[in-house]
Amino acid sequence: MRNRSHRSRAVLAVTAAAVLGVAGCDAVGDNSPGPNATTAKAAPSPKPTPTWDRSPRSMAAVGDSITRGFDACTVLSDCPEASWATGSDPKVKSLAVRLLGRAGAAERSWNYAATGARMADLPDQMAQAAAKKPQLVTVMAGANDACRSSVSEMTSVADLRTAFEDAMDTLRDALPKTQVYVSSVPDLKRLWSQGRGNQLGKQIWKLGICPSMLADADSMDSAATQRRAQVQDRVEAYNEVLKDVCTKDQHCRFDGGAVFDYRFGTDQLSHWDWFHPSKNGQARLAEMAYRVVTAKNPVT
């Protein structure tokens, strides 16, 4: 009897201890585990894979005359060595040189931009660029869509969107993860206002450089003022399209309007046509692109 009584007390003690252990969270007045509770350690969450590589190891450029270095070295001529994107000129220190070094830029950067190109030409340029499998593609296009013979000839905003989307689709079909840097279209009205004081430049403008903005450069009548305002409005609308399409692609960065907002002065303009960037201007474009490409976060 004594043995059975002893065993019964022992069982009761164990049962009571178990009950208290289970009820421990209420005993201490909060939701912390009781003294006998054990909590499994959660596995550490994996670090998210970065979607933007700030040190790409190859690049290609597409776009228009600015990316070809037009009029940066000689009159009415391309000068790709002075290109902000892929040039080798030490005065420019192109984006490719900044990212890849001089030897790397010579071996692993390609320039498919073409003077006079419009956004509709970009899909073909993108196809050429994609064949090289670059880790970064730079885009600077849209100025020639506004720089037409007249305001009525400017590319519509809808058509520009379609062409840019086609270009991005062309790249994505071949290279889903290649990064893209998109420059805003420069402020063409600002370039007119800076260059119109140079008589030589205005003579070259008459050869057909951006007539929608630069024709009758000295005229300030209502028709000329309205024409320039229409070109300006179209450029701003283009930039909204570039931003919108780029923002929807996780591997694309828009410059946030940096090129459009940049206050180009006479030092940054070609001393041949006073409209395209000089080597100094090309260097400023390279600086802006480098800041965006190497930034920890995209420009908002």
N, C-alpha and C positions, 0 to 999 in steps of 0.2 A: 504493500500500500504506500509506504513511504517513497519507494522508488517511482511508482506511478505518479504520485503527487509532485515529486521533484521534476519528473519529465514534463508534466503538464504545465508547471510554472515556467519551465524553460521555453516550451513552445509558445506560451502566451507572451513571454518577453520578446522572442524573436518576431512574433506577429506584430506586436506593438511598435517595435523598432521599424519594421517595414512600413507600417501605416504612417508613422511620423515622417519617414523618409519621403514617401510619396506626397504627403501633404506639406512638405517643407516650404514650398513657395508661398503658401498662405500663412505659415507660421511666422515668417519674417516680415509679413505685411507688404510685400511687393511681388514682382514677377521673377525675382532672381531664383535660381535653382536651389534646392535644399542641399544640406551638407553632404548627403550621400549620392546626389545626382551627378551624372557625368555628361558632359557636353561634347559632342563630336566636333573636331576642328574642321571648319569649312576649307576646302581647297582654295588656294590663292587664285584670283581671277587672272587670266593671261593678259598681258599688256596688249592693247589694240595695235594692230599693224598700221603703221603710218600710211596715209594715202598720198602723201606728197614727199618726194625725195628732193631734198634741198641741194643735193650734189649730183645731178645727172652726169653721166659719163659720155654722152654723145648728144648732138643736137642738129636739127635742120631748121631752116628758115623759109617761110613762104610770105608772099606779099607783093609790094609794088616798088616803085622807083626809090623810095626812101631806104628800103632794105638793100637795094642795089648800090647805094652810095651815089646816086645820080647827082652830077654837078658838084660833088664834094672835092674833086681834084681838077677837072678840066671842064670847059663849057660843053653843055649838052651831051655829056658822056657818062656812062656808068663807071663807078670806081668801087668795085666790090671789096677791095682791100680796106676801104674806109667804112664799110658797113657796120652799123651798131650791133648787128646780130652775129656775124661770122667773120668780120674783117680782121686783118693782121696788123694794121697800122698801129704803132705804139702810141700815137697821139689819141687814138680812139679807145683803145683797150676794150675791144668788143665783148659782148656777153660770152661768146665762146671762149675767148682768151681768159676772162675772169673765172669761168667755171672749169675749163679743161687745161689751162696753161697753153703756152704758145705751141708746143709740139702737139699736144692733144687737139687743139683747135684745128691745126693743119691736117690732122689725120681723121678726126671724128666729128667734123661739122661740115654741113652742106647748105648751099644757098640756092633755092629754086624760085626766088622772087623774080619778077620781070617788070621792067619799066613800062608803065602804061596799063598794068594789069588792074582789073576790077574784081569785085568779089566773085563774079561768075567764073573767073579763071582759077579760083582757089581750089576747087575739087581736083582738077588735073595736077596742080602743084602739090597738093596733099598726097596724091597717089605716088608721085615721084619721091616725095619725102619718105613715105611709108616704106618704100622699097629698101631704104637704108636702115630701117628698124631703129630710128633714133629714140633716146629716152626722153627727149624734150623737143617740141616743135614750137617755134615762135611765129606769131601771126601779126602782121601789120598791114591791113588792107581797108579799103573803104574811101580813101581820099579821092581816088579817080572816079568813084561812083558819084561824087558830088562835083568834081572838076570836069564838067561837060561843056559842050559848046554853048549851051543855054540852060536856064533853070528847068525848062520843060523836058530836057534830055537826061536829067539826073535819074539815077536808079531809084525806083520806089522803095520805100521802107520794107514793104512786104517781099519784094523780089530780093532785096539784100538779105533778109532773114532766111529765105529759102536757100539762097546760094551758100550762106555761111553754115546752115544746118547740113546741107549736102556735103560740104567740105569736112565738117566734123564727123559725119557718118562714114565718109570715105576713109578717114583715118581710123575710126573705131572698128570698122569691119576688119581692118588689117592688124591694128595694134590697140586692143581694148584699154591698155593701161599706160600708154605713152602720155606724158604730161604735156600740157599746152599752155603757153603764155600768150595772152591776147592783149595787144596794145590798143588803146583808144585811138580814134582818128584825131589827128592834130586840129587845133583851132585855126582853120583856114583864114578866118577874118583877122585874127591876130597877125598871121604871116603877111597878109595884104597891108595891114596898117604899119608894120615894121619896114617892109620892103619898098613901099611906094615912094619913099623919099630919095631912092637911088635912080638916077636917070638911065644908067646902063641896064640895071635890072628891069626897068619898065620897058626898055626896047626888046629885051629877050622875052618878056611876058607876051609881047605882041606876036611872037612866033607860035603861040598856041598853048602856053602853060596856063592851065586852070582858067579858061576864059569866063566861066560862070561867076567866078569871084574876082578875077584880075582884070577883066576887060574894062576899058575906060577908067583906069586906075585913079585918075585925079578927079573924076566926076563925083560930086557930092549931091547931085540933084535927087529928087524923090524916087525916080525910077531906079537909079543905081543903088541908092541906099536900100530900097526894098529888095532888090535882087540879091544883094549881099546878105541881107537878113534871112532870106529864104534859103540860101545856101547854108548859112549858119544853123538854122533850125533843122535842116536835113542832116547835117553832121551830128548834131546833138541826138537826133532820133536814131541815127545809125549806132551811136555809142550805147544807147539804151538796149538796142538789139544785141550788140556784142556782149554786153554785160549779162543780159537775160539768158542767152544761149549758153554762154560759158558757165554761168552759175549752176546750171542744171547738170553739169558734168563734174563729177567729183575729182577728176584729174585735170581740171582746167582752172587757171587763175587769170582773171581780168585785172588790168592795172589800176582799177578804181578811178579812172579818168585822169591819171597822172600826166600822160602825154598831152591830152587836150588842155589840161590846166596849166601846163608849163609855160612860163612867160618867155618865149623865145625872143631874144634881142638880136641886134645886128651881128654880134660875135657868133651867134649860133646859126646864122643863115649863110648859105653859099654866096660868095662874092662874085659868082658868075650870074646867078639868076635871082638872088635875094628872095628865095622862096623855099627851096629845098634846104635841108640841114647842111651846114659846113662840117668839117671834121670835129670842130668844137661841139656843134649841135648833135652830131652822131655820138660823141662821147657822153653827152647828157642823156641821150636815149638809152645807151648801154647801162648807165648808172641806174636809171629808173627800172629797167628790166631786171637788173641784178638784184635790186632791193626786193622786188616782188617774188622772184624765183627763190631767193634764199631766206625769205621771211618765215618765221615759225608758223604764222597763221596767215591766211589769205587776207588781202585788203578788202575792207567792207565799204 
